[in-house]
Structures are given as C-alpha cells and as structure tokens.
Amino acid sequence: MDHGTRGETANRPLIKLAESLAVERPDWLIAHAHMELAEPDFPSAIDALVERGAKEILVHLHFLGEGYHVRKTLPALIAEARSRHPEILIRVTDPLGRDPRITEIVLSRMDQMGDSSTQ
C-alpha cells in the first residue's frame, strides 16, 4: 500500500511492484492498494484478497517516513480491516525508510551520477 495520487502515472510504480512480487512469489495472492486518491483503495484490496481465499495478509507499507499517515491513518485502516475480517491474520511491515539498505540504494544512485565537479 502506498499513499496514492490522482495522477495515473505516479500510481504505476506500485502496480509494477505488485506485478514483480507476483512473479517472484507465484504461490502468493498479491494485490496493490492506495491509502487514498486512487483505486483500489485499501478496504477494497483487503476484501478482494479475502474473496480470493487469503487466510493471512501481509501489508507492505510503501512509505519512506513515519509521518502522520503511517502513525495514525494506516493503523486505523488496518484496525478496521481486522474488525471486518477477524478470521484473517493481518500483519504489517515497517515503512521502507527503516530499512538500512535504503542508504546503499541512495549511494548507488549518487555514485552512478559520477563526480560532476570533474566534468
């Protein structure tokens, strides 16, 4: 799940990520969702997974920081999903920004740019 935006192009990376995950984990039921502003929204995606037979749902928080939405909005959405589907175990990952590999990714991208002061 990501924030979501009205811009279709900006929502496309999450769709691509979900497609890549489905290829890597063909035995998993994979869905993407947006917190707001785009479809599918989180409740719809949870309901669709349950209808497809999910017994456990792992929600990936595709957020870098731990701002208001990660601290307040998303826990409320997840609590509501748990109350609608008490028979389903719903777990949540940490936001991406907590992962120390983010540093490696940023440095790699910066290194790819080269030293512009020598050009």
JOMOTA-V220753 format. One record per pair of residues at least 6 apart in sequence whose ideal C-beta (glycine too) atoms are under 6 Angstrom apart, sorted by the first residue. I is the first residue (numbers start at 1). J is the second residue. D is the distance in whole Angstrom. If there is no record, write none. Layout:
I/J/D + I/J/D
This chain:
1/33/5 + 1/42/6 + 1/59/6 + 2/14/5 + 2/34/6 + 2/62/4 + 3/35/5 + 4/34/3 + 4/35/5 + 4/36/5 + 4/37/4 + 4/38/4 + 5/37/5 + 6/37/5 + 11/38/5 + 14/32/5 + 15/32/6 + 18/30/5 + 18/32/4 + 21/30/5 + 22/30/4 + 29/49/6 + 29/52/5 + 29/54/5 + 31/45/5 + 31/48/6 + 31/49/5 + 33/40/5 + 33/42/5 + 33/45/3 + 42/77/5 + 46/81/5 + 49/57/6 + 50/85/5 + 56/89/4 + 57/88/6 + 57/90/5 + 58/91/5 + 59/92/5 + 60/93/5 + 61/93/6 + 61/95/5 + 63/70/5 + 63/95/4 + 64/96/6 + 64/97/4 + 65/97/5 + 66/95/6 + 70/95/5 + 81/90/6 + 82/90/5
